[in-house]
Amino acid sequence: MSDVNSNAIRVLIADDHAVVRQGLKQILSKTPDLVVVDEAETGLEVLEKIRAMKIDVVVMDVEMPQKNGWEVLGELKTHFPRLPVVILSIYSEEQFGLRFLKAGASGYLTKTSAPDQLVEAIRRVAKGGKFVSPSLAERLVLDFGKDFEKPLHACLSDREFQVFHMIALGKPLKEIAEELSISTTTVSTHRARILEKMNMKTNADLTIYASQNGLMS
């Protein structure tokens, strides 16, 4: 693309909804120092395109076919550890944001965020910084130093949290296994550990808990 400003931040947008991708492209097209050089519909596409071209920042959804945001982020941190990733999701930043940041994301925004926050996030992470929204930053400041009780799901590993969330959304074990590229036996093992750690007995308990704690879309 010869008309691309050579000093512009090169962005890859990853979301399985074409309307969302188009909307993000329109937002970023109004900013001369940011350019969308490509887009991806699936997790596998993200990995393929990053290997094939120069990308400065990835803006990525959590729920995508083939490989979801959790898996893609893990692979990117292994093979491209310096590549900043901004997660743009429908899920609560209070519940998901910190977990993704700890997993290696450079920023986390919900899809209800203002467009200027997305632009600010991309600029900041491109310079090596981290980005959280003002509301999440305020919460972190208020919680800092407090002896507060952690929620039950905080004890779960990242993989267990993924499985927990998918079970809470009503996905069958076979579908979860296919999406995560693991066996149904492994999913069942994760489920058993999740129920034990959270002191619950059924999938319905997990769904109710997720709903009450803002972990559902």
FENCOR-V145977 format. One record per residue. N is the residue number from 1. RES is the residue in one small letter. SS is DSSP state (2 for helix, 1 for strand, 0 for the rest). OMEGA is omega in whole degrees, -180 to 180 (999 if undefined). D_LAST is the distance of its C-alpha to the last C-alpha in whole Angstrom. Layout:
BEGIN
n: (N,N)
res: (RES,RES)
ss: (SS,SS)
omega: (OMEGA,OMEGA)
d_last: (D_LAST,D_LAST)
END
This chain:
BEGIN
n: (1,2,3,4,5,6,7,8,9,10,11,12,13,14,15,16,17,18,19,20,21,22,23,24,25,26,27,28,29,30,31,32,33,34,35,36,37,38,39,40,41,42,43,44,45,46,47,48,49,50,51,52,53,54,55,56,57,58,59,60,61,62,63,64,65,66,67,68,69,70,71,72,73,74,75,76,77,78,79,80,81,82,83,84,85,86,87,88,89,90,91,92,93,94,95,96,97,98,99,100,101,102,103,104,105,106,107,108,109,110,111,112,113,114,115,116,117,118,119,120,121,122,123,124,125,126,127,128,129,130,131,132,133,134,135,136,137,138,139,140,141,142,143,144,145,146,147,148,149,150,151,152,153,154,155,156,157,158,159,160,161,162,163,164,165,166,167,168,169,170,171,172,173,174,175,176,177,178,179,180,181,182,183,184,185,186,187,188,189,190,191,192,193,194,195,196,197,198,199,200,201,202,203,204,205,206,207,208,209,210,211,212,213,214,215,216,217)
res: (m,s,d,v,n,s,n,a,i,r,v,l,i,a,d,d,h,a,v,v,r,q,g,l,k,q,i,l,s,k,t,p,d,l,v,v,v,d,e,a,e,t,g,l,e,v,l,e,k,i,r,a,m,k,i,d,v,v,v,m,d,v,e,m,p,q,k,n,g,w,e,v,l,g,e,l,k,t,h,f,p,r,l,p,v,v,i,l,s,i,y,s,e,e,q,f,g,l,r,f,l,k,a,g,a,s,g,y,l,t,k,t,s,a,p,d,q,l,v,e,a,i,r,r,v,a,k,g,g,k,f,v,s,p,s,l,a,e,r,l,v,l,d,f,g,k,d,f,e,k,p,l,h,a,c,l,s,d,r,e,f,q,v,f,h,m,i,a,l,g,k,p,l,k,e,i,a,e,e,l,s,i,s,t,t,t,v,s,t,h,r,a,r,i,l,e,k,m,n,m,k,t,n,a,d,l,t,i,y,a,s,q,n,g,l,m,s)
ss: (0,0,0,0,0,0,0,0,1,1,1,1,1,1,0,0,0,2,2,2,2,2,2,2,2,2,2,2,2,0,0,0,0,1,1,1,1,1,1,1,0,1,2,2,2,2,2,2,2,2,2,2,0,0,0,0,1,1,1,1,0,0,0,0,1,0,0,0,2,2,2,2,2,2,2,2,2,2,2,0,0,0,0,1,1,1,1,1,1,0,0,0,2,2,2,2,2,2,2,2,2,2,0,0,0,0,1,1,1,1,0,0,0,0,2,2,2,2,2,2,2,2,2,2,2,2,0,0,0,0,1,0,0,2,2,2,2,2,2,2,2,2,2,0,0,0,0,0,0,0,0,2,2,2,2,0,0,2,2,2,2,2,2,2,2,2,2,2,0,0,0,0,2,2,2,2,2,2,2,2,0,0,0,2,2,2,2,2,2,2,2,2,2,2,2,2,2,0,0,0,0,0,2,2,2,2,2,2,2,2,2,2,0,0,0,0,0)
omega: (-173,-178,-179,175,-176,179,-178,176,-175,-172,170,178,-179,179,-177,177,-178,-179,179,180,-180,179,179,178,179,179,-175,-180,-180,-177,-172,-175,177,178,176,-177,177,178,-179,-179,-178,178,179,178,179,-177,-180,-175,177,178,-173,-175,-180,179,178,-179,174,173,-166,174,177,-176,177,179,175,172,-179,-176,178,-177,-179,179,179,180,179,-180,178,-173,180,-171,-178,-178,-179,178,174,177,178,-167,175,-173,-177,179,180,-177,-174,-173,-178,-179,178,178,178,180,176,177,179,180,179,177,172,-178,175,-179,178,-180,-178,175,178,179,179,-179,-179,180,-176,-177,178,179,178,-179,176,179,167,-179,178,-178,178,178,179,180,180,179,-179,-179,-175,176,180,176,-177,-177,179,177,-176,-176,180,-179,-177,172,-180,180,178,179,177,-178,178,-178,-179,176,-179,178,176,-179,178,-178,-180,179,178,-180,-180,-178,-178,180,175,-178,177,177,178,178,179,178,177,-179,-180,180,179,-180,-180,-178,-177,177,179,-173,-174,175,179,177,-180,180,179,180,-178,179,-178,-176,174,-178,178,180,999)
d_last: (37,40,39,37,38,39,37,34,31,30,26,24,21,19,16,16,16,19,18,16,19,22,20,20,24,25,24,25,28,29,30,33,33,29,30,27,29,27,24,22,20,20,20,24,24,23,26,29,28,29,32,33,33,33,30,29,25,22,19,17,13,12,11,15,17,20,19,16,15,17,20,21,20,23,25,25,26,29,30,30,29,30,28,25,21,19,15,13,9,6,6,8,12,13,12,11,14,17,16,16,19,21,21,22,20,22,19,16,14,11,11,12,15,19,20,23,21,20,24,25,23,24,28,27,26,29,31,30,28,25,22,20,19,21,19,18,22,23,21,22,26,25,24,27,30,28,29,25,24,21,18,19,17,19,21,20,21,18,19,18,15,14,15,14,10,11,13,11,9,12,14,18,20,22,19,17,21,21,18,20,23,24,26,25,27,25,22,24,25,22,21,24,24,20,21,25,23,21,24,22,23,21,17,17,17,15,12,13,13,10,9,12,11,8,7,4,0)
END
